Amino acid sequence: MIHKTKPELTLYLADEALKEKFSVEKVSLQEMLELQSDCRDYLSTENIRKIYARMMKMEIRKMMVEAVYQSLPLEEKEFVLLKYKKKKQLVAISLALNISVAQLVIHHHAILEKISEYMLYKLSEEDIFNRAKTAMMVKLLERIIEFAEKYDPSQEFINVCWLEAIRERHDRYFQLLNEIDGVLNGNEDSVHQKVIMSKIQSPNEKIETLAARCNVDKSIVSRHLKNFVGEMRKYLE
């Protein structure tokens, strides 16, 4: 496993990352990338290398949170905006969204879990149908590998064992991305192809909607989705 940490800590870090996303006082991602670019000419200096590594870590965290946020269903996005951008209390959010406070707590926990898993460089089974999240994960892992190879040859910041785990995970997720693209670039001659393509194009859509779009029974959609997950699960393990 790439990271091992207590669930409580990962959820706390996810919560802090969401707060950071909507904090206007934080350095923007674009500003951070520009600072990194300025630092690259001076990476022979130890202090600059440390600053660069810290900025890269912040950059990756921002990109991770954004990837998960963009993948959320509309209702969960609205919850995040109300809680973290507008800083509303749960009771006010409950009234605005017409959802019970108890259900909001469940939603909140689920969102933090999604972010915490992603921050541990892990994709879940539902991400099998989410090309954007998978592609972003591949990009982030490539970013770490590039940093290790170009700017950290002495393993000052990235442990060799951890880097090997990153490479192995990158290879699996890259294969998953290729499988997803294979579906999207294929034709719709078969029901299976049509169902999987529809799910990838709209990963948050419910089975009832997919069934209507593909003009098949819900049980058929469920079966094809389950079979595809079974085939792709090897890339997550």
N, C-alpha and C positions, 0 to 999 in steps of 0.2 A: 504494500500500500504506500502511496506517495506521501501522504500526510497521516499522522495519527494524532487526534486531539479529542477532547471531551465534547460531546454533542452540545452541552451548554455553552461552551466557548465558541464553537462554530456558529451557533445561532446568534450569539452576542456580536460576533464579527460581521455576520450578515446584516444585522440590524444597524450596526455602525456604518457599514458600507452604503446602506440605503440612505441614511441621514446625510452622509457625505455627498451622495449623488445630487441631492436637492439643496445643498448648502451653497449659497451664492458667494460665500467668502473663500471657498476653496479654489485652487488653481484649476483652470479648465484643462480638458484633455489636450486641446490644441496647444495651449501654452506649455504644457508639460512636454509634449513632443518637440517643441521648438527648443526648450531648455536641454533636452536630451541631445538634440542635434548639435547644440553649442558645446556640450560636454565631450563629445566623441573625439575632438581634436586634442583633448588633454587627459586622456585615460591612462597615460603613463604615470600620472600623479595619484597617489593612494587616496587622498581625500576626494578627488574628483570621481574616482572609481566608486567610492562609497555613495556619493551623491547620485551618481548615474544609476547605480543598482537600486537605490531607494526610490528614485523617480520611476524606474521601470516597474517596480513592484506596485506603485500607486497607479500607474497607467494600466497594468493588467487587471487590477482590482476594479477600476472604473469600467473597463471594457466588459468584464465578467458581469457586473451588476446590470449594465445596460443590455447585454445579451439576454439575461434572464427576464428583465423587465419587459423588453419588447416581445418576449414569447408568451407573456401572461394573457389570459382571456381579458376582455374589455372590463368586466366587473372587477377583477383583481387589480387591474391597472388603475381604475378609478379609486379603489381603496388605498393603494399606495400613494397616489397623488394627494388624496385628502389627509392621510395620516402624516406623510413625510414632507410634502411640499406646503400644504396649507395648515399642517400641525393641528388637525381637528382631533377631538377626543372621540373615543369609540361610540359614545351615546349619540353624538352629533353625526358621526359617520353612519350609524345605524339608521337614523332618521333620513339622511340624504339618500341612502341606497336602498332603503326599505328592507333591510336585512337585520336579523336579531344580533345583539351583541355577542351572544354565544357562538353564532355562526361566523361572525367577524373574527373572533379569536382563533377559530379553526382555520379560516382563510389566512390569517396573519402567520400562524405557525407554519402552514404549508408553504407560503411564499418564502419565509426565512429558511426553511429546509431546502427548497430548490436553489436558493442562492448559496447556502453553505455547501451543498453538494458540488455545485459548479466551482466554487472557490477552492475546493479540494481536487479540482481537475477531474471530476467524475461526471459522466453522462448517465442519465437514467433511461429506462425503457421507453418512456414517453418521448425522449429526445431522438429516438430512432426515426420518428416522423417529422422532426424539426430540423430542416437543413440549415437554417441560419445559426442556430445554437451549435450544431455540430461543426459547421465551417468556422465559426468563431473560436471554438475550442482548439481546432487544428491550428489556426493562426496563432493563438496564444502559446501553444506548446512549441511551435516553430520559433516564436519570438524568444522563448527561454533557451532553446537549443542554440539559436544564433548568438545570443548573448554569451553563453558558456563557451562556445567555440571561438568567437572573435575577441571577446573582451575579458574573459575569465579563464585563461588557459592554465593558470596555477591553482584553480579551484578555490579561490579566495572566498567566493560567495555561494557557489553551487557545488555541493558534494557529488563526487563521481557516482555513487550508488543512486542518489536521487536523480541525477541526470540520466542514468541508464533507464530508470523507471519512467522518466518523462519521454524518452525516445520510444520505449516499448509501447507506452500508451498512445503516443502520437501515431505510431504505425497502425495500431488497431482502429483508432478513430478516423484516420485517413482512408482506410479500407471501407469503413462504414459510410463515409462521405461519398466514396466512389459508388457504393451500392445504391445510395439514395439518388445520385445523379443518373445512374443506370436506369432507374425506374422513370425518372423525369424525362429522360431522353429517349425512352422507348415508345412504342405505339400502344394503343388501347384496344388491341384485338381480343384480349382475354379479360374476363371479369376480374381476375386477380390483379392484373396490371391496372385496370381502371380504378379499383377500390384503393389500392396502395397509393397510386398517383394522386387521387382525390384527397386522401388523408395527409399526404406530404404537402400538398398545396394549401390545405387548410387544417393544420394540426390540432387546432382547438375545437373543430366542429364535432358535434355529437353524432353518434352512430345513426340516429334517425335521419339527420340531414344528409349524411353521406349515402345512406340507403336510397333516399329519394333522388339524389343526384345521379347515382349509378343505376337507378331503376331496378334494384334488387331488394330482397328481404333483409331485415336487420340481422338475422341469424347468419346470413351469408357474409355480410360485411364483418361481423364479429369473428367469424371463422378465418377469413382471409387476413385480417389484422393480427389475429393471434398467431397464425402460421408464419407471417412475416417477422413478427417479434421473435419467434422461436428461432428463425434462421439468422437473425441479426444479433441475437443475444451474445454470441461468441465474441463479438467485438467489444462488449462491455465488461467481460469477465477477466 
